[in-house]
Amino acid sequence: MSRPTLPAPHAEPAPTPSQTVGPFYGYALPFAKGGDIAPTGHPDTITLHGHVLDGAGQPVPDAIVEVWQPAPDGSRTGAPGSLRRDPVTGAVIGRDGLAFTGFGRVSTDADGHFTVRTLPPGGVPYLSLAVFARGLLHHLYTRAYLHDADGGAADALLAQLPPERRATVVTTPDGAGVHRFDIRLQGDGQHEETVFLDFG
């Protein structure tokens, strides 16, 4: 009769499996005017927009995209105010339309589309993005390099990427001051997966 094999007395416990990051976050994370990072009516406002797409090229309708960036002067302090609350009701009323916070958060719509209005970043040629979507064990980080920004050609990350991979993190022009940036969570054979960064 064989005896069951017991684990070694000092064996390391197995890690708890990761859980997906969505779609429950859609109920708490979005806030009013989350994509309006630029002060209302600012003449230097640029628009970043695109779709979040899955491995089959289908839109992801309940993803969230966060944008982090320095101000046009290169400062990274930002300003408080993204999550202002009404002092009477306590309801989140969002931005005041005046302060530049350097941070935005938007949900994709039913077509997987997102839009952010912001100011050109100072000191770097890109906007930093974090993507939350159903089925992901961890949110993803990437960069949207502005196609018309100074310094993009000399950027160390871009210089390391082959041309087809580099194209996944560079915006395409879509009108005056408008940057198109689609985020592909996986490649589909015809299109490359967006380059994602590991900060671990």
RANOR-V173774 format. One line per field, one symbol per residue. psi: psi as a letter, one per 30 degrees, with the letter a starting at -180 (. if undefined). burial: b if it has 16 or more other C-alpha atoms within 10 Angstrom, else e. A space follows every 10 residues. Layout:
BEGIN
psi = ???
burial = ???
END
This chain:
BEGIN
psi = kkkkkklkfg kkkklkklll glgfffffel lkhffiekkk gkfgklkkla kkkafggkkj fhlkkkkkll lfgflgfakl fehkkkfeff kkgalffekj fgklkkllaf ggklkkkalk kkflglkkkk kklkfkfllk kakjkkfgkk fefgkeeeff kleeeeffgk lkkhlkgkkk jkjjfllgef kkkkkkkjg.
burial = eeeeeeeeee eeeeeeeeee ebeeebeeeb bebbbbbbbe eeeebbbbbb bbbbeebebb bbbbbbbbbb bbeeeeeeee bbbbeeeeee eebbbebebb bbbbbbbbbe ebbbbbbbbb bbebbbbebb bbbbebeebb bbbbbbbeee ebeeeeebee eeeebbbbbb bbeeeeebbb bbbbbbeeee ebbbbbeeee
END
